[in-house]
Amino acid sequence: MTTKNHKYISSINTSTPSFVKKSFERTIPADTRIESYLFVINEGDRFRWMSGESNTHISNIYCILENYHSKEFLFLKALENLIKKAEFLQLSLQLEQELISEDDFFSELESNEDKYLIKLDENFKIENFKVISHIMNRLGRNFNSDEISEMFSIPIERVNDYIDDHLNKLHP
């Protein structure tokens, strides 16, 4: 269906609630970009849906939610890596105290890599350094590059590059 060379939205995903569908079933040209939002809030066993055209207030709410999600992800990553480090140190201590053999040590590491080894996230987004900086400031302690890399699974080169870029911006 076209009018004045515009294609109109003609189908809506049937999993979308009907009141949300109605707001999208307006005759909007498909090539027109509309900034809109759809929030789903879980309230016990019910969901509440809110939708509409985006504005500054909604954009700010979205930024707050996105920031919260990023912080939560990074806090959980740091905790997960701390647990892995503690497990590895415990295994190393058993080896040092000769409670296990060197063969048992390496066999345990090979068979349970996910329990002991921190895997680096090669797709780490540079924007997350702002969140990490906030976390570091709240901890009230200075961390070196290796600690940041290990804590948040970031390749050390990325950490060093970020620090160098940040220092160059502060002290050109």
N, C-alpha and C positions, 0 to 999 in steps of 0.2 A: 504494500500500500504506500504510494508516494503522492505527495502534493508539493508543488513548487520545487521539485527536485530534492525534497527531503524524505528520508526514510523514517518512518515512525515506529516506535517500540510497539510490537504486536504480541510478544509472548513474555510471560513472567514465570519465573521458577515457581512451580506449584508448591514447593515446601515453604514459601514465604507466606506469612500470615495475611489474611484477606485485607485487614486495614492498612497494612504496609503496601500490598499490591495496589490498592486503590490510589495511594499517593503517587505511585510510579506509573499508573496507567494513563496519566495525563498525556495528551498528544504532544510529546516532546520529540523534536527531531533527533534522530540517533547520532547525528554528527555534532550535536550541541553538548558541550561539557557542563555538567551541573555538579557543583560541589555539594555533596549531601552526606548524611551520616545515618547509621543504623546501630543503635546500642541495644544489647540484650542483657538484662539484669536478672540473675537467678535469685529468686526469693523462695527458699525452701523447695517445694515441689512444683513451683510455678515459675514461668518466665514472663518478664515484662519487657515489651518492645517499645522503643522510642525511635522515631525517624523524622527527618526533615532536612531542610536546606541548611548547609553549614554557615556559621558566622564566627566572629572572633571568639565569643564565649565558648562555643562548641569546640573550636580548634584548640583553645587553652585546656579544656577538659581532656581532649584527646591527647595532648602533649603530656599532661599529668599522668594519665593512664599508661601511656607508652613509657614514660620515665620510670613509673612504678614497676612495670613489667621488666624493664631492663635491669633495674636494681635487684629485683627478686631473682632474676636469672643469674646475675653475677654473684649475689650472695650465696645462692645455692651451689654455683660452680666452685666458689672459694671453699665452702664447707665440704663439698664432695672431695675436692683435692686435698684438703686438710686431713680428712679421714683416710684417704689413700696413702698419704705421707706417713701417718701414724701406723697404719697397717704394715707399710714397708719397713719402717724403723723397728717395729715389733719383730718382724721376720729377720731383719738384720741382727737384732739383739740375740735372737735364738741361735743364729749362726755363730756370732761372736762368743757366746757362752757355751758353744759346742753342744747345744741341745738338738741341733739338726746338722747334717753333713752339708758340704758345699753342693753336692749333687742334689740333695733334697731342696736346698735353697733355690737353685736354678730351676729345678723341676716345678716347684711351687710357683715361681714367677712365670714360667712358660704356660702352665696350665690355668693360671688365674690372673692373666694380664690386667683385666679390667679392675681387679681388686687392688692392685699395687701400682700400676703405671699411669701417670698423668699424660693424656694425649693432648697435643697442641692443636688448637683450632686455627687452621690455615686461613679460614674465611672470616676471621675476627674483623669486625667493622671498626674503623678508626673513630667513629662517633661515640663508641662505648668508652673511650678513654675519659670523656667528661664525667661519666658516671663513676668510673673507677677512681678518678681524682677525688670526687666527692666522698666515696667510701674511704679512701686513704686518709683524707682530712678528718673524717669523723672518728677514725681509729686513733688519731692523735699520735702517730708514730711515723717515722720516715722508713720507707721500704726501698731496697735496692732493686735494680732491674730484674735480677734473677728471682727475687721473691715475688715480684709482680707477675712475672712470666709464669712461675709455678702456681701461684695462687689462682690465676684466672685463665690458665691454659693458653697463653698468648705466646707466639714465637718470640724469642728474645730479640731478634732483629727488629721486629715491629715495635717492641717496647723502647728499644734504644733509639730508633728513628723518631718515635713520637717525642721522646724526651729531648732529643737534639732539636727537632722542629720547634718545640715549645720554648726551649732556651734561646734559640735564635730569634724568636718573636719577642721575647722579653728583653734580650740584650743583643740588638742587631749590630 
